[in-house]
Amino acid sequence: MRIYPDWGINLHNVQGLEKLTPGKRNVCTLEYSCRATSKALPKATVTVEPKWLPLYTGETVNLKCGVDSYSNWSSLWFKGQLKKAQAETADHLSVSGDRYTITVAAGTDQGQYWCAGLRDSRPRSSQHSAPVTLIIKGRS
């Protein structure tokens, strides 16, 4: 069994040992139970900067992914129906640390965004955030 430092495991003797008799075949029966506690994964939260919506074409918007309770998170971003938001496929989109930046907003950037946190130590991931809807309007 692999034990992690932040796990608490206690073994309890449920049935005792019978007295051993020298020279006889002795059978000892032990029964143990294991009780573990678990915590729900921390939840990610998306913050939009600037805070006002709707946005207009050409404006810049930053989405920030925050996860409470632990440090050293990186962010995984999603747009639409659980598809990874592809910042590497467009020049006006970028991901850096916990931020997803749209530098020149366009109508195609409109939609629902959410994130999840990832890290190297336990817990390794967070729950997804609630979605945030970006509305991009044309300038008149």
C-alpha positions in Angstrom: 0.0 0.0 0.0 1.4 3.4 -0.9 1.0 6.0 1.8 1.0 9.7 1.0 2.2 12.2 3.7 -1.1 14.0 3.8 -3.2 10.9 4.2 -4.3 9.7 7.7 -4.7 6.0 8.0 -5.4 4.2 11.3 -5.5 0.4 11.6 -7.8 -1.0 14.3 -7.6 -4.6 15.6 -11.2 -5.9 15.3 -10.6 -9.5 16.4 -7.9 -10.4 19.0 -5.2 -13.1 18.8 -5.7 -16.4 20.5 -3.1 -17.6 22.9 -0.3 -19.5 21.1 0.6 -23.0 22.3 4.2 -24.1 21.8 4.6 -27.3 19.7 1.1 -27.0 18.3 0.0 -25.6 15.0 -1.4 -22.3 15.8 -3.7 -20.3 13.5 -4.1 -16.7 14.2 -6.9 -14.7 12.6 -6.6 -11.0 12.4 -9.1 -8.7 11.0 -8.4 -5.0 10.3 -10.5 -2.2 9.1 -9.2 0.9 7.4 -10.9 4.2 7.7 -9.9 7.1 5.4 -11.2 10.6 5.0 -11.3 12.6 1.8 -11.8 16.2 1.0 -13.6 17.6 -2.0 -11.3 19.0 -4.6 -10.9 22.8 -4.4 -13.0 24.7 -6.9 -11.7 27.0 -9.5 -13.1 30.5 -10.0 -12.9 32.7 -13.1 -12.6 36.5 -12.7 -13.1 38.8 -15.7 -11.0 42.0 -16.1 -12.3 44.5 -16.9 -15.4 43.7 -14.8 -17.9 45.4 -17.2 -19.7 43.5 -19.9 -20.5 43.5 -22.8 -17.1 44.0 -24.4 -16.7 45.6 -27.8 -14.6 44.4 -30.7 -11.0 45.5 -30.4 -11.0 45.6 -26.6 -8.7 43.5 -24.4 -10.0 41.1 -21.8 -8.2 39.0 -19.2 -9.7 35.9 -17.7 -8.1 34.9 -14.4 -8.4 31.4 -12.9 -8.1 31.3 -9.1 -8.1 28.2 -6.9 -8.4 28.6 -3.1 -6.7 26.7 -0.4 -3.5 25.7 -2.2 -0.7 27.3 -4.1 1.3 26.7 -7.4 -1.6 26.2 -9.7 -1.5 26.4 -13.5 -4.6 26.8 -15.5 -6.4 24.8 -18.1 -8.9 26.8 -20.1 -12.1 25.7 -21.8 -14.5 27.4 -24.2 -17.9 26.1 -25.4 -18.8 22.4 -25.0 -15.8 21.2 -22.9 -13.3 22.0 -25.7 -10.0 23.3 -24.6 -9.7 27.0 -25.4 -7.0 27.1 -28.1 -4.8 30.1 -27.4 -2.0 28.8 -29.5 -4.1 28.9 -32.7 -4.7 32.7 -32.8 -2.4 35.6 -32.5 -4.7 37.6 -30.3 -5.1 34.9 -27.7 -2.6 33.9 -25.0 -2.2 31.9 -21.8 0.3 32.9 -19.1 0.1 31.4 -15.7 -3.4 31.7 -14.4 -4.5 34.2 -17.2 -6.2 33.8 -20.5 -5.9 37.0 -22.5 -7.8 38.2 -25.5 -5.9 41.2 -26.8 -8.2 42.3 -29.7 -11.6 40.9 -29.0 -13.7 39.7 -32.0 -17.1 38.2 -32.4 -15.6 34.7 -32.6 -14.3 35.1 -29.0 -17.8 35.4 -27.7 -19.0 32.4 -25.7 -18.7 30.5 -22.4 -15.3 30.1 -20.7 -14.3 28.2 -17.7 -11.1 26.8 -16.2 -9.6 24.1 -14.0 -6.4 24.2 -11.9 -3.6 21.8 -12.3 -0.4 21.3 -10.1 2.4 18.9 -9.4 1.4 17.9 -5.9 -1.8 16.7 -4.2 -4.4 17.7 -5.0 -3.3 17.6 -8.6 -6.4 19.2 -10.0 -9.4 21.3 -9.0 -13.0 21.2 -9.9 -14.0 23.1 -13.0 -15.1 26.7 -12.4 -18.6 27.9 -13.1 -18.8 29.2 -16.7 -18.4 32.9 -17.5 -20.1 34.2 -20.7 -18.3 36.8 -22.8 -20.5 38.9 -25.0 -18.6 40.8 -27.7 -20.5 43.6 -29.5 -19.5 45.5 -32.7 -18.8 49.2 -32.4 -21.4 51.5 -33.8 
